[in-house]
Amino acid sequence: MNNLVAKYEENYVSYQKLTTQFQSMLSLLLQNQPLHIHSIIGRTKNKASLENKILQANDKYNRLSDITDICGIRVITYYEDEIDKISDFIRSHFSIDEENSVDKRKKLSPDRFGYLSLHLIVNLPLNKFGLGSVASDHTCKIEIQIRSILQHAWAEIEHDLEYKNPAGTSDETRRRFCRLASVLEFADREFKDIRNSIEEKTTVPTLYREYKKEPKSIRSFKLIQPGFFEKLLIQFPNYGWAACASLIFFMFSILINMY
């Protein structure tokens, strides 16, 4: 352990640089996506945390490259159904270490509630961020945790209380944490459904009302404008079935109004 910690201290500045630069790059990549992201947070594991991780692993780690979460990024989204969308986006831009990546959502049994988060381990070229000082046995890895803002709040509070109780948590306390997790999972779904409901009731009818306000001659002119139908079709997958039906009705109405 002493050798690993010493090597880590020697390269700590490089790890910090990697975390900061990757956080900035990921933020730039995601900012133009149609997603509701609350925050993108970066952190580099401190010495005490690294020592504790190595100690608990019982000689599992022989090299720093075996520890995949030295550099960590958390992507916090408002809605839980956007976790997979963010994951797909990251997978399309980076090489993923599938063996060490884990979807905590799939680890829980159907009748259990608890920590829900998707952890992706990203492989990066060693010299991509000018990390020449990192030992050659280090394959540059970053852990990206993706979760909703409610899942994040639960995980942070649970971790804080666990950390402050070195004697261990009782079964009753763990059960209380699970009950809270079930409530927040329900709340996540409710927020998503409320968002979908609002979008279904406002966005498509608003487009239709604005179009209907125009004189018939203007409507016909709009139909031949580049991108008019494309704009509608791009929005189509973002809504539920009710909105899709409204959009289809809208498009039929446009065709009828041409004549």
C-alpha positions in Angstrom: 0.0 0.0 0.0 2.8 2.4 0.8 4.3 2.1 -2.7 0.9 2.8 -4.3 0.2 5.8 -2.1 3.7 7.2 -2.7 3.3 6.9 -6.5 -0.1 8.5 -6.2 1.3 11.5 -4.3 4.0 11.8 -6.9 1.4 12.1 -9.7 -1.4 13.8 -7.8 -1.2 17.1 -9.8 -1.5 15.1 -13.1 -4.6 13.3 -11.8 -6.1 16.7 -10.8 -5.3 18.0 -14.3 -7.0 15.0 -15.9 -10.1 15.4 -13.8 -10.4 19.2 -14.5 -9.8 19.0 -18.2 -12.1 16.0 -18.7 -14.9 17.7 -16.7 -14.6 20.8 -19.0 -14.6 18.7 -22.1 -17.6 16.6 -21.1 -19.5 19.8 -20.1 -18.8 21.3 -23.6 -19.9 18.1 -25.3 -23.2 17.8 -23.3 -24.2 21.5 -23.3 -25.7 21.3 -26.8 -27.6 18.1 -26.2 -31.4 18.2 -25.6 -31.0 17.1 -22.0 -31.9 18.6 -18.6 -28.5 18.4 -16.8 -28.3 19.9 -13.3 -24.6 19.8 -12.9 -21.3 18.1 -13.9 -19.0 17.7 -10.9 -15.4 16.5 -10.9 -13.3 15.2 -8.0 -9.9 13.6 -7.6 -9.6 11.1 -4.8 -7.7 12.4 -1.8 -4.9 10.5 -0.1 -6.9 9.3 2.9 -9.7 8.0 0.7 -7.2 6.2 -1.5 -5.6 4.6 1.5 -8.9 3.5 2.9 -9.9 2.0 -0.5 -6.7 0.0 -0.8 -6.9 -1.2 2.8 -10.5 -2.5 2.4 -9.6 -4.2 -0.9 -7.3 -6.8 0.9 -4.4 -6.7 -1.6 -6.7 -6.5 -4.6 -4.8 -3.6 -6.1 -1.2 -4.1 -7.3 -1.0 -1.0 -9.5 -2.6 2.4 -9.6 -4.2 1.4 -12.9 -6.2 -1.2 -11.0 -8.1 1.6 -9.2 -10.6 2.9 -11.7 -12.2 5.8 -9.7 -9.1 7.9 -8.8 -10.6 10.5 -11.2 -14.3 10.9 -10.9 -17.1 12.8 -12.7 -20.7 13.0 -11.6 -23.3 13.9 -14.1 -26.5 14.9 -12.3 -29.7 15.1 -14.4 -33.1 16.4 -13.4 -34.9 13.3 -14.8 -34.1 9.7 -14.3 -35.1 8.7 -17.8 -32.2 10.8 -19.2 -29.6 8.6 -17.5 -29.5 6.2 -20.4 -29.5 9.0 -23.0 -26.4 10.5 -21.3 -24.8 7.0 -21.2 -25.4 6.4 -24.9 -23.9 9.8 -25.7 -20.8 9.1 -23.6 -20.5 5.6 -25.2 -20.6 7.2 -28.6 -17.7 9.5 -27.8 -15.3 7.4 -25.6 -14.0 4.0 -25.1 -15.7 2.2 -22.2 -14.1 -0.3 -19.9 -17.2 -2.6 -19.8 -15.7 -5.1 -17.3 -15.4 -2.4 -14.6 -18.5 -0.4 -15.5 -21.6 -1.2 -13.5 -25.2 -0.3 -13.6 -26.3 -0.2 -10.0 -30.0 0.0 -11.1 -29.7 -3.6 -12.3 -28.0 -4.9 -9.2 -31.0 -4.5 -7.0 -33.6 -7.2 -6.9 -37.1 -6.2 -8.1 -38.4 -6.2 -4.5 -35.5 -4.0 -3.1 -34.8 -0.3 -3.0 -31.5 1.5 -2.7 -28.6 3.1 -4.5 -29.5 3.8 -8.2 -26.7 5.1 -10.4 -24.9 4.2 -13.6 -21.1 4.0 -13.3 -19.1 4.1 -16.6 -15.3 3.6 -16.7 -13.8 5.6 -19.5 -10.5 4.7 -21.1 -8.4 7.6 -22.2 -5.1 7.8 -24.2 -2.3 8.3 -21.7 -1.0 11.5 -23.4 -4.3 13.1 -24.3 -4.1 15.5 -21.4 -0.4 15.9 -21.3 0.0 13.3 -18.5 3.6 12.4 -19.3 4.5 12.3 -15.6 2.1 9.4 -14.9 3.8 6.1 -14.6 3.8 4.0 -17.8 1.8 1.2 -16.2 -1.2 3.5 -15.8 -4.0 3.2 -18.3 -5.8 6.5 -18.0 -9.3 5.8 -16.6 -12.1 8.0 -15.3 -15.2 6.9 -13.6 -18.4 8.7 -14.6 -21.4 8.4 -12.3 -24.7 9.3 -13.9 -27.8 9.8 -11.7 -30.8 11.9 -11.1 -30.8 14.8 -8.7 -33.0 12.9 -6.3 -30.8 9.9 -6.4 -27.8 12.1 -5.9 -29.3 13.7 -2.8 -30.1 10.3 -1.3 -26.6 8.9 -2.0 -24.8 12.0 -0.6 -26.8 12.0 2.7 -26.6 8.2 3.1 -22.8 8.3 2.5 -22.4 11.2 4.9 -24.3 9.5 7.7 -22.5 6.2 7.1 -19.1 7.9 7.2 -20.0 9.6 10.5 -20.9 6.2 12.0 -17.7 4.1 12.0 -19.4 1.6 14.3 -21.7 0.5 11.5 -25.3 1.0 10.7 -28.1 -1.1 12.3 -30.5 -3.1 10.2 -33.3 -0.8 11.2 -31.4 2.2 10.0 -30.6 0.5 6.7 -34.3 -0.3 6.3 -35.2 3.3 6.8 -32.7 4.3 4.1 -34.4 1.8 1.8 -37.8 3.2 2.5 -36.6 6.6 1.7 -35.1 5.3 -1.6 -38.4 3.8 -2.5 -40.1 7.2 -2.0 -37.5 9.0 -4.1 -37.7 6.4 -6.9 -41.5 7.1 -7.0 -40.8 10.8 -6.9 -38.4 10.5 -9.9 -41.1 8.8 -11.9 -43.7 11.4 -10.9 -41.4 14.2 -12.0 -40.9 12.5 -15.3 -44.6 12.0 -15.8 -45.4 15.6 -14.9 -42.8 16.8 -17.4 -44.3 14.6 -20.1 -47.8 15.7 -19.3 -46.9 19.4 -19.5 -45.1 18.9 -22.8 -48.0 17.0 -24.2 -50.5 19.7 -23.2 -48.5 22.8 -24.1 -46.0 22.3 -26.9 -48.0 20.6 -29.6 -51.2 22.5 -29.1 -49.2 25.8 -29.0 -47.7 25.0 -32.4 -51.1 24.3 -33.8 -52.7 27.4 -32.3 -49.9 29.6 -33.7 -50.3 28.1 -37.1 -54.1 28.5 -37.0 -53.8 32.2 -36.2 -52.1 32.8 -39.6 -54.2 33.7 -42.7 -54.6 30.8 -45.1 -52.1 32.4 -47.6 -49.5 32.6 -44.9 -50.1 29.0 -43.9 -49.4 27.8 -47.4 -46.3 29.9 -47.5 -45.0 28.4 -44.3 -45.5 24.9 -45.6 -42.9 25.4 -48.3 -40.3 26.9 -46.0 -37.2 24.7 -45.5 -37.2 22.8 -42.3 -40.9 23.3 -41.4 -41.8 19.7 -41.3 -38.4 18.6 -40.1 -38.9 20.8 -37.0 -42.1 18.9 -36.2 -40.6 15.5 -36.9 -37.5 16.1 -34.8 -39.8 16.9 -31.8 -42.0 13.8 -32.4 -40.0 11.3 -30.4 -39.8 13.6 -27.4 -43.4 13.2 -26.5 -45.8 10.5 -25.2 -48.5 8.8 -27.2 -51.1 11.5 -26.5 -48.8 14.1 -27.9 -47.9 12.0 -30.9 -51.6 11.6 -31.7 -52.0 15.4 -31.4 -49.0 15.9 -33.7 -50.4 13.6 -36.3 -53.7 15.4 -36.1 -51.9 18.7 -36.5 -50.1 17.5 -39.6 -53.3 16.3 -41.2 -54.9 19.6 -40.4 -52.0 21.4 -42.1 -52.6 19.3 -45.3 -56.3 20.0 -45.2 -55.8 23.7 -44.8 -53.7 23.7 -48.0 -56.9 23.4 -50.0 
